[in-house]
Amino acid sequence: MKPAPGGDPRKRLQSASPFEERYGFSRALRVGDRIEVAGTAPIPQDGSAVPPSAYEQMRLCASIALHAIESLGGRFEDVVRTRMFVVDAADADEIGRAHGDAFGAARPVATMVVVAGLLDPAWRVEIEVEAIVAPE
């Protein structure tokens, strides 16, 4: 976790993604009782290949996003919204099932939209996650 400059009350979390530095964003940001997680793609942290199935990609995205929330003091039960960007509507059931496995107990509001493409053609899903946590 990296403190924000100049007494800014925001707490930022950076990951190993080269896109964060290059494009000027944080993996996640906590302001008060809110945690926002940036678009999270199925990029294995160990550098291995992107999983081929939409289900496994969604599970990986959820794992990365939940790790970010936990790193900023939240829990999966604190998740209140998810957004799923998918490139093929035929993957909706697999992605939805993986979403339920990861977030079902929290029952957040969720949106799934089909998009023309994602940054890497191997990615079948990318997610954004929001949580509301107990004040520090």
N, CA, C and O atoms as CSV, one atom per row, in Angstrom:
chain,resi,resn,atom,element,x,y,z
A,1,MET,N,N,0.847,-1.167,0.000
A,1,MET,CA,C,0.000,0.000,0.000
A,1,MET,C,C,0.889,1.226,0.000
A,1,MET,O,O,1.883,1.282,0.725
A,2,LYS,N,N,0.539,2.191,-0.800
A,2,LYS,CA,C,1.320,3.414,-0.941
A,2,LYS,C,C,0.476,4.590,-0.453
A,2,LYS,O,O,-0.621,4.810,-0.968
A,3,PRO,N,N,0.976,5.369,0.555
A,3,PRO,CA,C,0.185,6.525,0.973
A,3,PRO,C,C,0.133,7.558,-0.143
A,3,PRO,O,O,1.081,7.711,-0.914
A,4,ALA,N,N,-0.974,8.250,-0.212
A,4,ALA,CA,C,-1.121,9.295,-1.222
A,4,ALA,C,C,-0.250,10.485,-0.842
A,4,ALA,O,O,-0.022,10.723,0.344
A,5,PRO,N,N,0.240,11.235,-1.819
A,5,PRO,CA,C,1.124,12.364,-1.532
A,5,PRO,C,C,0.392,13.530,-0.877
A,5,PRO,O,O,-0.818,13.691,-1.034
A,6,GLY,N,N,1.147,14.337,-0.144
A,6,GLY,CA,C,0.642,15.599,0.384
A,6,GLY,C,C,-0.477,15.502,1.395
A,6,GLY,O,O,-1.352,16.368,1.415
A,7,GLY,N,N,-0.484,14.482,2.234
A,7,GLY,CA,C,-1.517,14.378,3.245
A,7,GLY,C,C,-2.879,13.972,2.702
A,7,GLY,O,O,-3.874,14.051,3.422
A,8,ASP,N,N,-2.940,13.550,1.478
A,8,ASP,CA,C,-4.173,13.086,0.854
A,8,ASP,C,C,-4.706,11.899,1.666
A,8,ASP,O,O,-3.941,10.979,1.958
A,9,PRO,N,N,-5.993,11.889,2.040
A,9,PRO,CA,C,-6.531,10.799,2.854
A,9,PRO,C,C,-6.719,9.485,2.098
A,9,PRO,O,O,-7.128,8.486,2.690
A,10,ARG,N,N,-6.429,9.476,0.818
A,10,ARG,CA,C,-6.596,8.247,0.041
A,10,ARG,C,C,-5.448,7.283,0.297
A,10,ARG,O,O,-4.304,7.691,0.499
A,11,LYS,N,N,-5.777,5.997,0.286
A,11,LYS,CA,C,-4.754,4.950,0.348
A,11,LYS,C,C,-4.792,4.236,-0.987
A,11,LYS,O,O,-5.851,3.829,-1.465
A,12,ARG,N,N,-3.620,4.091,-1.579
A,12,ARG,CA,C,-3.527,3.457,-2.894
A,12,ARG,C,C,-2.839,2.111,-2.776
A,12,ARG,O,O,-1.948,1.918,-1.949
A,13,LEU,N,N,-3.269,1.191,-3.614
A,13,LEU,CA,C,-2.614,-0.104,-3.718
A,13,LEU,C,C,-2.108,-0.244,-5.141
A,13,LEU,O,O,-2.872,-0.092,-6.095
A,14,GLN,N,N,-0.842,-0.530,-5.286
A,14,GLN,CA,C,-0.240,-0.788,-6.594
A,14,GLN,C,C,0.023,-2.285,-6.697
A,14,GLN,O,O,0.272,-2.944,-5.688
A,15,SER,N,N,-0.030,-2.811,-7.885
A,15,SER,CA,C,0.300,-4.215,-8.110
A,15,SER,C,C,1.503,-4.280,-9.041
A,15,SER,O,O,2.136,-3.265,-9.333
A,16,ALA,N,N,1.799,-5.463,-9.493
A,16,ALA,CA,C,2.944,-5.648,-10.386
A,16,ALA,C,C,2.608,-5.310,-11.841
A,16,ALA,O,O,3.474,-5.402,-12.711
A,17,SER,N,N,1.381,-4.927,-12.107
A,17,SER,CA,C,0.977,-4.642,-13.485
A,17,SER,C,C,1.780,-3.485,-14.064
A,17,SER,O,O,1.865,-2.426,-13.444
A,18,PRO,N,N,2.367,-3.667,-15.237
A,18,PRO,CA,C,3.103,-2.571,-15.864
A,18,PRO,C,C,2.181,-1.448,-16.334
A,18,PRO,O,O,2.637,-0.325,-16.551
A,19,PHE,N,N,0.895,-1.737,-16.492
A,19,PHE,CA,C,-0.047,-0.734,-16.979
A,19,PHE,C,C,-0.278,0.383,-15.971
A,19,PHE,O,O,-0.539,1.521,-16.361
A,20,GLU,N,N,-0.186,0.076,-14.678
A,20,GLU,CA,C,-0.466,1.090,-13.656
A,20,GLU,C,C,0.503,2.259,-13.751
A,20,GLU,O,O,0.080,3.416,-13.761
A,21,GLU,N,N,1.779,1.973,-13.821
A,21,GLU,CA,C,2.782,3.042,-13.930
A,21,GLU,C,C,2.683,3.722,-15.294
A,21,GLU,O,O,2.702,4.949,-15.389
A,22,ARG,N,N,2.577,2.916,-16.339
A,22,ARG,CA,C,2.550,3.444,-17.705
A,22,ARG,C,C,1.334,4.331,-17.961
A,22,ARG,O,O,1.440,5.364,-18.621
A,23,TYR,N,N,0.176,3.922,-17.433
A,23,TYR,CA,C,-1.058,4.653,-17.711
A,23,TYR,C,C,-1.510,5.544,-16.556
A,23,TYR,O,O,-2.523,6.233,-16.670
A,24,GLY,N,N,-0.764,5.538,-15.438
A,24,GLY,CA,C,-1.033,6.453,-14.334
A,24,GLY,C,C,-2.274,6.149,-13.514
A,24,GLY,O,O,-3.102,7.031,-13.287
A,25,PHE,N,N,-2.409,4.899,-13.067
A,25,PHE,CA,C,-3.550,4.568,-12.208
A,25,PHE,C,C,-3.117,3.600,-11.119
A,25,PHE,O,O,-2.009,3.064,-11.155
A,26,SER,N,N,-3.990,3.382,-10.161
A,26,SER,CA,C,-3.747,2.456,-9.052
A,26,SER,C,C,-4.626,1.226,-9.214
A,26,SER,O,O,-5.714,1.310,-9.783
A,27,ARG,N,N,-4.159,0.081,-8.716
A,27,ARG,CA,C,-4.967,-1.145,-8.715
A,27,ARG,C,C,-6.244,-0.911,-7.915
A,27,ARG,O,O,-7.337,-1.286,-8.340
A,28,ALA,N,N,-6.086,-0.276,-6.737
A,28,ALA,CA,C,-7.246,0.003,-5.890
A,28,ALA,C,C,-6.981,1.266,-5.093
A,28,ALA,O,O,-5.837,1.671,-4.883
A,29,LEU,N,N,-8.067,1.874,-4.658
A,29,LEU,CA,C,-7.985,3.133,-3.928
A,29,LEU,C,C,-9.023,3.095,-2.815
A,29,LEU,O,O,-10.186,2.758,-3.037
A,30,ARG,N,N,-8.573,3.450,-1.603
A,30,ARG,CA,C,-9.512,3.553,-0.483
A,30,ARG,C,C,-9.615,5.009,-0.073
A,30,ARG,O,O,-8.609,5.683,0.150
A,31,VAL,N,N,-10.858,5.484,0.023
A,31,VAL,CA,C,-11.151,6.819,0.529
A,31,VAL,C,C,-12.245,6.634,1.576
A,31,VAL,O,O,-13.377,6.281,1.243
A,32,GLY,N,N,-11.904,6.873,2.840
A,32,GLY,CA,C,-12.876,6.680,3.914
A,32,GLY,C,C,-13.360,5.248,3.966
A,32,GLY,O,O,-12.571,4.321,4.149
A,33,ASP,N,N,-14.670,5.069,3.803
A,33,ASP,CA,C,-15.234,3.722,3.888
A,33,ASP,C,C,-15.437,3.068,2.519
A,33,ASP,O,O,-16.071,2.016,2.429
A,34,ARG,N,N,-14.916,3.668,1.468
A,34,ARG,CA,C,-15.083,3.123,0.114
A,34,ARG,C,C,-13.770,2.595,-0.446
A,34,ARG,O,O,-12.722,3.225,-0.302
A,35,ILE,N,N,-13.838,1.446,-1.077
A,35,ILE,CA,C,-12.703,0.892,-1.813
A,35,ILE,C,C,-13.167,0.673,-3.246
A,35,ILE,O,O,-14.186,0.027,-3.491
A,36,GLU,N,N,-12.409,1.218,-4.183
A,36,GLU,CA,C,-12.683,1.052,-5.613
A,36,GLU,C,C,-11.523,0.271,-6.218
A,36,GLU,O,O,-10.360,0.625,-6.024
A,37,VAL,N,N,-11.839,-0.783,-6.942
A,37,VAL,CA,C,-10.809,-1.585,-7.605
A,37,VAL,C,C,-10.909,-1.329,-9.106
A,37,VAL,O,O,-11.979,-1.456,-9.702
A,38,ALA,N,N,-9.778,-0.968,-9.705
A,38,ALA,CA,C,-9.714,-0.673,-11.138
A,38,ALA,C,C,-10.050,-1.906,-11.964
A,38,ALA,O,O,-10.113,-3.023,-11.450
A,39,GLY,N,N,-10.264,-1.681,-13.245
A,39,GLY,CA,C,-10.475,-2.791,-14.159
A,39,GLY,C,C,-9.419,-3.859,-13.937
A,39,GLY,O,O,-8.219,-3.593,-14.004
A,40,THR,N,N,-9.886,-5.074,-13.670
A,40,THR,CA,C,-9.000,-6.175,-13.302
A,40,THR,C,C,-9.125,-7.272,-14.344
A,40,THR,O,O,-10.184,-7.875,-14.515
A,41,ALA,N,N,-8.031,-7.514,-15.030
A,41,ALA,CA,C,-7.987,-8.515,-16.096
A,41,ALA,C,C,-7.392,-9.816,-15.555
A,41,ALA,O,O,-6.786,-9.818,-14.484
A,42,PRO,N,N,-7.558,-10.910,-16.279
A,42,PRO,CA,C,-7.073,-12.213,-15.821
A,42,PRO,C,C,-5.577,-12.403,-16.080
A,42,PRO,O,O,-5.172,-13.257,-16.868
A,43,ILE,N,N,-4.773,-11.593,-15.404
A,43,ILE,CA,C,-3.321,-11.643,-15.579
A,43,ILE,C,C,-2.715,-12.385,-14.394
A,43,ILE,O,O,-2.686,-11.841,-13.290
A,44,PRO,N,N,-2.230,-13.608,-14.587
A,44,PRO,CA,C,-1.628,-14.341,-13.473
A,44,PRO,C,C,-0.426,-13.580,-12.901
A,44,PRO,O,O,0.436,-13.113,-13.645
A,45,GLN,N,N,-0.383,-13.463,-11.580
A,45,GLN,CA,C,0.687,-12.719,-10.919
A,45,GLN,C,C,2.048,-13.384,-11.092
A,45,GLN,O,O,3.080,-12.721,-10.985
A,46,ASP,N,N,2.057,-14.688,-11.359
A,46,ASP,CA,C,3.330,-15.401,-11.507
A,46,ASP,C,C,3.863,-15.369,-12.936
A,46,ASP,O,O,4.883,-15.990,-13.235
A,47,GLY,N,N,3.181,-14.654,-13.808
A,47,GLY,CA,C,3.649,-14.537,-15.182
A,47,GLY,C,C,3.259,-15.696,-16.083
A,47,GLY,O,O,3.656,-15.730,-17.247
A,48,SER,N,N,2.487,-16.650,-15.565
A,48,SER,CA,C,2.076,-17.786,-16.384
A,48,SER,C,C,1.022,-17.341,-17.405
A,48,SER,O,O,0.583,-16.191,-17.401
A,49,ALA,N,N,0.635,-18.257,-18.261
A,49,ALA,CA,C,-0.312,-17.945,-19.333
A,49,ALA,C,C,-1.703,-17.639,-18.774
A,49,ALA,O,O,-2.084,-18.140,-17.716
A,50,VAL,N,N,-2.439,-16.822,-19.489
A,50,VAL,CA,C,-3.824,-16.515,-19.139
A,50,VAL,C,C,-4.635,-17.806,-19.265
A,50,VAL,O,O,-4.516,-18.507,-20.270
A,51,PRO,N,N,-5.459,-18.135,-18.260
A,51,PRO,CA,C,-6.269,-19.354,-18.368
A,51,PRO,C,C,-7.181,-19.278,-19.599
A,51,PRO,O,O,-7.689,-18.202,-19.916
A,52,PRO,N,N,-7.396,-20.394,-20.292
A,52,PRO,CA,C,-8.198,-20.340,-21.515
A,52,PRO,C,C,-9.703,-20.213,-21.284
A,52,PRO,O,O,-10.393,-19.606,-22.103
A,53,SER,N,N,-10.230,-20.769,-20.190
A,53,SER,CA,C,-11.686,-20.766,-20.013
A,53,SER,C,C,-12.175,-19.458,-19.396
A,53,SER,O,O,-11.494,-18.844,-18.575
A,54,ALA,N,N,-13.367,-19.053,-19.812
A,54,ALA,CA,C,-13.976,-17.836,-19.268
A,54,ALA,C,C,-14.209,-17.981,-17.771
A,54,ALA,O,O,-14.039,-17.021,-17.019
A,55,TYR,N,N,-14.599,-19.183,-17.334
A,55,TYR,CA,C,-14.818,-19.429,-15.905
A,55,TYR,C,C,-13.536,-19.175,-15.116
A,55,TYR,O,O,-13.554,-18.443,-14.127
A,56,GLU,N,N,-12.434,-19.767,-15.540
A,56,GLU,CA,C,-11.159,-19.603,-14.819
A,56,GLU,C,C,-10.658,-18.165,-14.892
A,56,GLU,O,O,-10.073,-17.666,-13.931
A,57,GLN,N,N,-10.879,-17.503,-16.007
A,57,GLN,CA,C,-10.478,-16.097,-16.102
A,57,GLN,C,C,-11.257,-15.251,-15.100
A,57,GLN,O,O,-10.680,-14.389,-14.436
A,58,MET,N,N,-12.563,-15.491,-14.987
A,58,MET,CA,C,-13.363,-14.730,-14.030
A,58,MET,C,C,-12.914,-15.023,-12.608
A,58,MET,O,O,-12.828,-14.109,-11.787
A,59,ARG,N,N,-12.628,-16.277,-12.307
A,59,ARG,CA,C,-12.150,-16.633,-10.960
A,59,ARG,C,C,-10.849,-15.897,-10.655
A,59,ARG,O,O,-10.665,-15.406,-9.541
A,60,LEU,N,N,-9.954,-15.816,-11.622
A,60,LEU,CA,C,-8.685,-15.122,-11.422
A,60,LEU,C,C,-8.916,-13.622,-11.221
A,60,LEU,O,O,-8.323,-13.020,-10.326
A,61,CYS,N,N,-9.766,-13.024,-12.038
A,61,CYS,CA,C,-10.085,-11.598,-11.867
A,61,CYS,C,C,-10.638,-11.339,-10.470
A,61,CYS,O,O,-10.224,-10.392,-9.801
A,62,ALA,N,N,-11.566,-12.174,-10.033
A,62,ALA,CA,C,-12.170,-12.006,-8.708
A,62,ALA,C,C,-11.127,-12.150,-7.613
A,62,ALA,O,O,-11.132,-11.387,-6.647
A,63,SER,N,N,-10.244,-13.109,-7.753
A,63,SER,CA,C,-9.191,-13.322,-6.754
A,63,SER,C,C,-8.279,-12.103,-6.643
A,63,SER,O,O,-7.941,-11.677,-5.539
A,64,ILE,N,N,-7.888,-11.551,-7.767
A,64,ILE,CA,C,-7.018,-10.365,-7.771
A,64,ILE,C,C,-7.742,-9.181,-7.128
A,64,ILE,O,O,-7.167,-8.471,-6.304
A,65,ALA,N,N,-9.003,-8.973,-7.505
A,65,ALA,CA,C,-9.773,-7.852,-6.960
A,65,ALA,C,C,-10.011,-8.015,-5.463
A,65,ALA,O,O,-9.888,-7.051,-4.707
A,66,LEU,N,N,-10.350,-9.224,-5.030
A,66,LEU,CA,C,-10.583,-9.456,-3.600
A,66,LEU,C,C,-9.302,-9.291,-2.799
A,66,LEU,O,O,-9.337,-8.797,-1.673
A,67,HIS,N,N,-8.184,-9.694,-3.358
A,67,HIS,CA,C,-6.898,-9.474,-2.679
A,67,HIS,C,C,-6.655,-7.977,-2.490
A,67,HIS,O,O,-6.172,-7.556,-1.439
A,68,ALA,N,N,-6.982,-7.186,-3.487
A,68,ALA,CA,C,-6.811,-5.733,-3.381
A,68,ALA,C,C,-7.697,-5.167,-2.272
A,68,ALA,O,O,-7.254,-4.336,-1.479
A,69,ILE,N,N,-8.942,-5.618,-2.221
A,69,ILE,CA,C,-9.862,-5.146,-1.177
A,69,ILE,C,C,-9.342,-5.524,0.202
A,69,ILE,O,O,-9.352,-4.700,1.117
A,70,GLU,N,N,-8.890,-6.761,0.357
A,70,GLU,CA,C,-8.349,-7.205,1.648
A,70,GLU,C,C,-7.097,-6.422,2.018
A,70,GLU,O,O,-6.887,-6.116,3.192
A,71,SER,N,N,-6.272,-6.097,1.048
A,71,SER,CA,C,-5.043,-5.336,1.307
A,71,SER,C,C,-5.338,-3.931,1.822
A,71,SER,O,O,-4.503,-3.319,2.488
A,72,LEU,N,N,-6.529,-3.423,1.511
A,72,LEU,CA,C,-6.918,-2.087,1.965
A,72,LEU,C,C,-7.886,-2.139,3.151
A,72,LEU,O,O,-8.531,-1.142,3.475
A,73,GLY,N,N,-7.982,-3.305,3.794
A,73,GLY,CA,C,-8.766,-3.421,5.022
A,73,GLY,C,C,-10.194,-3.886,4.852
A,73,GLY,O,O,-10.974,-3.830,5.803
A,74,GLY,N,N,-10.559,-4.344,3.669
A,74,GLY,CA,C,-11.916,-4.826,3.437
A,74,GLY,C,C,-11.993,-6.341,3.440
A,74,GLY,O,O,-10.986,-7.033,3.595
A,75,ARG,N,N,-13.218,-6.845,3.263
A,75,ARG,CA,C,-13.476,-8.285,3.177
A,75,ARG,C,C,-14.415,-8.532,1.999
A,75,ARG,O,O,-15.030,-7.597,1.486
A,76,PHE,N,N,-14.526,-9.780,1.574
A,76,PHE,CA,C,-15.391,-10.042,0.422
A,76,PHE,C,C,-16.840,-9.681,0.743
A,76,PHE,O,O,-17.599,-9.327,-0.159
A,77,GLU,N,N,-17.231,-9.765,2.010
A,77,GLU,CA,C,-18.591,-9.414,2.407
A,77,GLU,C,C,-18.882,-7.925,2.219
A,77,GLU,O,O,-20.044,-7.520,2.186
A,78,ASP,N,N,-17.836,-7.112,2.095
A,78,ASP,CA,C,-17.991,-5.667,1.923
A,78,ASP,C,C,-18.272,-5.265,0.474
A,78,ASP,O,O,-18.599,-4.109,0.206
A,79,VAL,N,N,-18.150,-6.195,-0.447
A,79,VAL,CA,C,-18.354,-5.886,-1.869
A,79,VAL,C,C,-19.822,-5.528,-2.103
A,79,VAL,O,O,-20.723,-6.282,-1.737
A,80,VAL,N,N,-20.047,-4.368,-2.717
A,80,VAL,CA,C,-21.414,-3.907,-2.981
A,80,VAL,C,C,-21.745,-3.814,-4.472
A,80,VAL,O,O,-22.920,-3.775,-4.836
A,81,ARG,N,N,-20.731,-3.779,-5.339
A,81,ARG,CA,C,-20.982,-3.680,-6.778
A,81,ARG,C,C,-19.863,-4.351,-7.548
A,81,ARG,O,O,-18.688,-4.245,-7.199
A,82,THR,N,N,-20.262,-5.050,-8.614
A,82,THR,CA,C,-19.292,-5.574,-9.575
A,82,THR,C,C,-19.766,-5.199,-10.973
A,82,THR,O,O,-20.961,-5.083,-11.244
A,83,ARG,N,N,-18.788,-5.015,-11.843
A,83,ARG,CA,C,-19.067,-4.795,-13.262
A,83,ARG,C,C,-18.212,-5.785,-14.041
A,83,ARG,O,O,-17.006,-5.889,-13.815
A,84,MET,N,N,-18.834,-6.499,-14.944
A,84,MET,CA,C,-18.128,-7.485,-15.755
A,84,MET,C,C,-18.213,-7.070,-17.214
A,84,MET,O,O,-19.297,-6.829,-17.746
A,85,PHE,N,N,-17.068,-6.991,-17.841
A,85,PHE,CA,C,-16.975,-6.654,-19.255
A,85,PHE,C,C,-16.554,-7.931,-19.973
A,85,PHE,O,O,-15.462,-8.447,-19.734
A,86,VAL,N,N,-17.410,-8.440,-20.847
A,86,VAL,CA,C,-17.145,-9.709,-21.516
A,86,VAL,C,C,-17.118,-9.492,-23.026
A,86,VAL,O,O,-17.828,-8.636,-23.554
A,87,VAL,N,N,-16.295,-10.271,-23.709
A,87,VAL,CA,C,-16.175,-10.090,-25.158
A,87,VAL,C,C,-17.086,-11.019,-25.958
A,87,VAL,O,O,-17.257,-10.828,-27.162
A,88,ASP,N,N,-17.669,-12.014,-25.307
A,88,ASP,CA,C,-18.537,-12.951,-26.017
A,88,ASP,C,C,-19.723,-13.296,-25.118
A,88,ASP,O,O,-19.547,-13.860,-24.038
A,89,ALA,N,N,-20.921,-12.958,-25.564
A,89,ALA,CA,C,-22.123,-13.236,-24.775
A,89,ALA,C,C,-22.274,-14.724,-24.481
A,89,ALA,O,O,-22.915,-15.095,-23.497
A,90,ALA,N,N,-21.698,-15.575,-25.311
A,90,ALA,CA,C,-21.773,-17.015,-25.080
A,90,ALA,C,C,-21.052,-17.427,-23.796
A,90,ALA,O,O,-21.298,-18.515,-23.275
A,91,ASP,N,N,-20.168,-16.576,-23.281
A,91,ASP,CA,C,-19.449,-16.866,-22.032
A,91,ASP,C,C,-20.221,-16.431,-20.788
A,91,ASP,O,O,-19.753,-16.648,-19.671
A,92,ALA,N,N,-21.393,-15.821,-20.962
A,92,ALA,CA,C,-22.118,-15.235,-19.828
A,92,ALA,C,C,-22.393,-16.239,-18.712
A,92,ALA,O,O,-22.205,-15.911,-17.541
A,93,ASP,N,N,-22.831,-17.445,-19.041
A,93,ASP,CA,C,-23.142,-18.419,-17.990
A,93,ASP,C,C,-21.903,-18.828,-17.205
A,93,ASP,O,O,-21.944,-18.905,-15.977
A,94,GLU,N,N,-20.800,-19.090,-17.906
A,94,GLU,CA,C,-19.560,-19.462,-17.209
A,94,GLU,C,C,-19.075,-18.328,-16.313
A,94,GLU,O,O,-18.693,-18.549,-15.164
A,95,ILE,N,N,-19.095,-17.121,-16.849
A,95,ILE,CA,C,-18.631,-15.959,-16.087
A,95,ILE,C,C,-19.572,-15.701,-14.917
A,95,ILE,O,O,-19.118,-15.413,-13.809
A,96,GLY,N,N,-20.870,-15.801,-15.153
A,96,GLY,CA,C,-21.838,-15.614,-14.076
A,96,GLY,C,C,-21.684,-16.649,-12.976
A,96,GLY,O,O,-21.793,-16.322,-11.795
A,97,ARG,N,N,-21.432,-17.893,-13.354
A,97,ARG,CA,C,-21.225,-18.954,-12.356
A,97,ARG,C,C,-19.987,-18.671,-11.517
A,97,ARG,O,O,-20.015,-18.833,-10.298
A,98,ALA,N,N,-18.903,-18.250,-12.157
A,98,ALA,CA,C,-17.677,-17.919,-11.418
A,98,ALA,C,C,-17.903,-16.701,-10.525
A,98,ALA,O,O,-17.379,-16.636,-9.413
A,99,HIS,N,N,-18.685,-15.736,-11.016
A,99,HIS,CA,C,-19.029,-14.566,-10.199
A,99,HIS,C,C,-19.776,-15.018,-8.948
A,99,HIS,O,O,-19.475,-14.567,-7.843
A,100,GLY,N,N,-20.739,-15.901,-9.121
A,100,GLY,CA,C,-21.490,-16.419,-7.979
A,100,GLY,C,C,-20.604,-17.154,-6.993
A,100,GLY,O,O,-20.775,-17.019,-5.782
A,101,ASP,N,N,-19.657,-17.934,-7.502
A,101,ASP,CA,C,-18.729,-18.647,-6.616
A,101,ASP,C,C,-17.898,-17.673,-5.791
A,101,ASP,O,O,-17.632,-17.917,-4.615
A,102,ALA,N,N,-17.492,-16.576,-6.406
A,102,ALA,CA,C,-16.614,-15.620,-5.722
A,102,ALA,C,C,-17.378,-14.641,-4.837
A,102,ALA,O,O,-16.939,-14.339,-3.727
A,103,PHE,N,N,-18.511,-14.145,-5.313
A,103,PHE,CA,C,-19.199,-13.042,-4.639
A,103,PHE,C,C,-20.599,-13.390,-4.140
A,103,PHE,O,O,-21.256,-12.550,-3.526
A,104,GLY,N,N,-21.064,-14.609,-4.391
A,104,GLY,CA,C,-22.446,-14.973,-4.084
A,104,GLY,C,C,-22.877,-14.710,-2.658
A,104,GLY,O,O,-24.009,-14.284,-2.429
A,105,ALA,N,N,-22.005,-14.952,-1.694
A,105,ALA,CA,C,-22.369,-14.729,-0.291
A,105,ALA,C,C,-22.579,-13.248,0.005
A,105,ALA,O,O,-23.359,-12.904,0.893
A,106,ALA,N,N,-21.902,-12.374,-0.721
A,106,ALA,CA,C,-22.040,-10.926,-0.514
A,106,ALA,C,C,-23.257,-10.373,-1.257
A,106,ALA,O,O,-23.809,-9.343,-0.868
A,107,ARG,N,N,-23.676,-11.057,-2.328
A,107,ARG,CA,C,-24.805,-10.650,-3.162
A,107,ARG,C,C,-24.743,-9.181,-3.581
A,107,ARG,O,O,-25.699,-8.440,-3.352
A,108,PRO,N,N,-23.632,-8.743,-4.192
A,108,PRO,CA,C,-23.539,-7.347,-4.628
A,108,PRO,C,C,-24.450,-7.099,-5.825
A,108,PRO,O,O,-24.884,-8.037,-6.493
A,109,VAL,N,N,-24.733,-5.829,-6.088
A,109,VAL,CA,C,-25.373,-5.519,-7.361
A,109,VAL,C,C,-24.321,-5.769,-8.436
A,109,VAL,O,O,-23.129,-5.575,-8.201
A,110,ALA,N,N,-24.760,-6.194,-9.603
A,110,ALA,CA,C,-23.799,-6.569,-10.638
A,110,ALA,C,C,-24.310,-6.164,-12.009
A,110,ALA,O,O,-25.513,-6.146,-12.270
A,111,THR,N,N,-23.368,-5.841,-12.868
A,111,THR,CA,C,-23.665,-5.522,-14.257
A,111,THR,C,C,-22.727,-6.345,-15.129
A,111,THR,O,O,-21.530,-6.430,-14.853
A,112,MET,N,N,-23.269,-6.951,-16.179
A,112,MET,CA,C,-22.451,-7.658,-17.156
A,112,MET,C,C,-22.782,-7.072,-18.519
A,112,MET,O,O,-23.938,-7.074,-18.940
A,113,VAL,N,N,-21.765,-6.572,-19.203
A,113,VAL,CA,C,-21.972,-6.004,-20.528
A,113,VAL,C,C,-21.025,-6.660,-21.523
A,113,VAL,O,O,-19.914,-7.061,-21.174
A,114,VAL,N,N,-21.475,-6.761,-22.745
A,114,VAL,CA,C,-20.632,-7.280,-23.819
A,114,VAL,C,C,-19.948,-6.090,-24.480
A,114,VAL,O,O,-20.589,-5.098,-24.829
A,115,VAL,N,N,-18.635,-6.210,-24.644
A,115,VAL,CA,C,-17.834,-5.149,-25.254
A,115,VAL,C,C,-17.174,-5.683,-26.524
A,115,VAL,O,O,-17.072,-6.894,-26.723
A,116,ALA,N,N,-16.734,-4.775,-27.366
A,116,ALA,CA,C,-16.122,-5.166,-28.637
A,116,ALA,C,C,-14.783,-5.859,-28.446
A,116,ALA,O,O,-14.385,-6.670,-29.281
A,117,GLY,N,N,-14.088,-5.556,-27.372
A,117,GLY,CA,C,-12.794,-6.180,-27.131
A,117,GLY,C,C,-12.166,-5.635,-25.869
A,117,GLY,O,O,-12.605,-4.623,-25.323
A,118,LEU,N,N,-11.135,-6.317,-25.413
A,118,LEU,CA,C,-10.348,-5.891,-24.259
A,118,LEU,C,C,-8.913,-5.688,-24.725
A,118,LEU,O,O,-8.578,-6.012,-25.864
A,119,LEU,N,N,-8.077,-5.162,-23.864
A,119,LEU,CA,C,-6.715,-4.782,-24.240
A,119,LEU,C,C,-5.911,-5.941,-24.828
A,119,LEU,O,O,-5.155,-5.752,-25.780
A,120,ASP,N,N,-6.072,-7.131,-24.268
A,120,ASP,CA,C,-5.367,-8.322,-24.764
A,120,ASP,C,C,-6.416,-9.250,-25.380
A,120,ASP,O,O,-7.406,-9.560,-24.718
A,121,PRO,N,N,-6.238,-9.694,-26.600
A,121,PRO,CA,C,-7.233,-10.560,-27.240
A,121,PRO,C,C,-7.470,-11.886,-26.509
A,121,PRO,O,O,-8.497,-12.528,-26.730
A,122,ALA,N,N,-6.541,-12.308,-25.646
A,122,ALA,CA,C,-6.721,-13.548,-24.885
A,122,ALA,C,C,-7.699,-13.372,-23.722
A,122,ALA,O,O,-8.236,-14.352,-23.206
A,123,TRP,N,N,-7.929,-12.129,-23.314
A,123,TRP,CA,C,-8.829,-11.877,-22.185
A,123,TRP,C,C,-10.277,-12.005,-22.639
A,123,TRP,O,O,-10.676,-11.427,-23.650
A,124,ARG,N,N,-11.054,-12.766,-21.884
A,124,ARG,CA,C,-12.476,-12.929,-22.179
A,124,ARG,C,C,-13.350,-12.129,-21.222
A,124,ARG,O,O,-14.542,-11.941,-21.464
A,125,VAL,N,N,-12.739,-11.654,-20.119
A,125,VAL,CA,C,-13.484,-10.898,-19.117
A,125,VAL,C,C,-12.546,-9.951,-18.387
A,125,VAL,O,O,-11.361,-10.239,-18.220
A,126,GLU,N,N,-13.079,-8.839,-17.960
A,126,GLU,CA,C,-12.385,-7.895,-17.084
A,126,GLU,C,C,-13.449,-7.379,-16.125
A,126,GLU,O,O,-14.601,-7.198,-16.518
A,127,ILE,N,N,-13.072,-7.138,-14.860
A,127,ILE,CA,C,-14.069,-6.704,-13.878
A,127,ILE,C,C,-13.623,-5.453,-13.128
A,127,ILE,O,O,-12.432,-5.155,-13.038
A,128,GLU,N,N,-14.593,-4.736,-12.597
A,128,GLU,CA,C,-14.381,-3.660,-11.635
A,128,GLU,C,C,-15.180,-4.036,-10.392
A,128,GLU,O,O,-16.245,-4.646,-10.490
A,129,VAL,N,N,-14.659,-3.667,-9.224
A,129,VAL,CA,C,-15.313,-4.036,-7.967
A,129,VAL,C,C,-15.311,-2.834,-7.031
A,129,VAL,O,O,-14.331,-2.092,-6.964
A,130,GLU,N,N,-16.410,-2.646,-6.313
A,130,GLU,CA,C,-16.522,-1.598,-5.304
A,130,GLU,C,C,-16.929,-2.238,-3.985
A,130,GLU,O,O,-17.719,-3.181,-3.953
A,131,ALA,N,N,-16.375,-1.706,-2.891
A,131,ALA,CA,C,-16.720,-2.191,-1.553
A,131,ALA,C,C,-16.945,-1.004,-0.626
A,131,ALA,O,O,-16.345,0.057,-0.799
A,132,ILE,N,N,-17.808,-1.196,0.348
A,132,ILE,CA,C,-17.993,-0.228,1.431
A,132,ILE,C,C,-17.612,-0.955,2.710
A,132,ILE,O,O,-18.163,-2.008,3.031
A,133,VAL,N,N,-16.661,-0.377,3.434
A,133,VAL,CA,C,-16.079,-1.027,4.609
A,133,VAL,C,C,-16.316,-0.195,5.864
A,133,VAL,O,O,-16.728,0.963,5.797
A,134,ALA,N,N,-16.046,-0.814,7.005
A,134,ALA,CA,C,-16.136,-0.085,8.273
A,134,ALA,C,C,-15.072,1.008,8.284
A,134,ALA,O,O,-13.953,0.780,7.824
A,135,PRO,N,N,-15.400,2.184,8.799
A,135,PRO,CA,C,-14.396,3.258,8.867
A,135,PRO,C,C,-13.189,2.829,9.692
A,135,PRO,O,O,-13.300,2.031,10.623
A,136,GLU,N,N,-12.031,3.382,9.327
A,136,GLU,CA,C,-10.801,3.045,10.059
A,136,GLU,C,C,-10.756,3.787,11.373
A,136,GLU,O,O,-9.800,3.637,12.133
